[in-house]
Amino acid sequence: MLPARGSWNVRQARKKLQQFPEEPHSGIVPWLDVGTSAGLHYLVWPFAEGESLEANVRRSGLLPPARAALIGVQLANALQWCELHRVWHGAIKPSN
């Protein structure tokens, strides 16, 4: 669910969903649906097995430098793919 009061525009989100490339990227989980129900906006993603970076750091503490660097490279690669395909990547954050 998305905040009821925000700059969210379902039509713009639906357009972005339709423009999402069919070529997948292993670091990107694409939206499946976007809409409004009972006055609330929502986005739907497939279930992604695993733990967020934020949860991992809370559980295990700071990452070793080599692991942090690998995650940084993977993130940069995913962002490069998003830029190449003009895909919105506003949900990339440690809690996701």
C-alpha positions as CSV (number, residue, x, y, z in Angstrom):
1,M,0.0,0.0,0.0
2,L,1.1,3.5,-0.7
3,P,0.6,6.6,1.4
4,A,-2.9,8.1,0.7
5,R,-1.5,11.6,0.7
6,G,1.5,11.8,-1.7
7,S,2.6,12.5,-5.1
8,W,1.7,9.1,-6.3
9,N,0.0,8.9,-9.7
10,V,-1.5,5.6,-10.6
11,R,-1.7,6.4,-14.3
12,Q,2.0,7.3,-14.5
13,A,2.8,4.1,-12.6
14,R,0.7,2.0,-14.9
15,K,2.5,3.6,-17.9
16,K,5.9,2.7,-16.3
17,L,4.7,-0.8,-15.7
18,Q,3.7,-1.2,-19.4
19,Q,7.1,0.2,-20.5
20,F,9.1,-2.3,-18.4
21,P,11.3,-4.3,-20.7
22,E,10.8,-8.0,-21.1
23,E,14.6,-8.6,-20.8
24,P,15.0,-9.5,-17.1
25,H,17.8,-8.5,-14.7
26,S,18.7,-10.7,-11.8
27,G,18.9,-7.7,-9.5
28,I,15.6,-6.2,-10.4
29,V,12.2,-7.4,-9.2
30,P,9.6,-5.9,-11.6
31,W,6.1,-4.8,-10.7
32,L,3.3,-7.1,-11.6
33,D,0.4,-4.7,-11.1
34,V,-0.5,-1.2,-9.9
35,G,-3.9,0.2,-9.0
36,T,-6.3,1.6,-6.5
37,S,-8.8,-0.2,-4.2
38,A,-11.0,1.2,-1.6
39,G,-9.3,4.6,-2.1
40,L,-5.8,3.2,-1.4
41,H,-3.1,3.0,-4.0
42,Y,-1.0,-0.2,-4.3
43,L,1.9,-1.8,-6.1
44,V,2.3,-5.6,-6.5
45,W,5.6,-7.4,-6.8
46,P,6.3,-11.1,-6.9
47,F,7.6,-12.6,-3.6
48,A,11.4,-12.4,-3.5
49,E,13.0,-14.9,-1.2
50,G,15.6,-13.5,1.1
51,E,16.5,-10.9,3.6
52,S,16.9,-7.1,3.1
53,L,20.3,-5.5,3.5
54,E,18.9,-3.5,6.4
55,A,17.7,-6.7,8.2
56,N,21.0,-8.4,7.5
57,V,23.0,-5.5,9.0
58,R,20.7,-5.3,12.1
59,R,21.1,-9.1,12.6
60,S,24.8,-9.5,11.9
61,G,26.4,-6.0,12.2
62,L,28.5,-4.2,9.7
63,L,29.4,-6.0,6.6
64,P,33.0,-7.0,5.9
65,P,34.5,-4.6,3.3
66,A,34.7,-7.2,0.5
67,R,31.0,-8.1,1.0
68,A,30.0,-4.4,1.0
69,A,32.0,-3.8,-2.1
70,L,30.4,-6.8,-3.9
71,I,26.9,-5.5,-3.0
72,G,27.9,-2.0,-4.3
73,V,29.0,-3.5,-7.6
74,Q,25.8,-5.5,-7.9
75,L,23.7,-2.4,-7.1
76,A,25.7,-0.3,-9.6
77,N,25.1,-3.0,-12.3
78,A,21.3,-3.0,-11.5
79,L,21.1,0.8,-11.7
80,Q,23.0,0.8,-14.9
81,W,20.5,-1.6,-16.4
82,C,17.6,0.6,-15.1
83,E,19.3,3.7,-16.8
84,L,19.8,1.8,-20.0
85,H,16.1,0.7,-20.1
86,R,14.8,3.9,-18.6
87,V,13.2,2.0,-15.7
88,W,12.2,3.8,-12.6
89,H,14.3,2.6,-9.6
90,G,12.9,4.7,-6.8
91,A,12.4,1.6,-4.5
92,I,16.1,0.7,-4.3
93,K,17.0,1.1,-0.6
94,P,18.5,-1.0,2.2
95,S,15.1,-1.9,3.6
96,N,14.0,-3.4,0.2
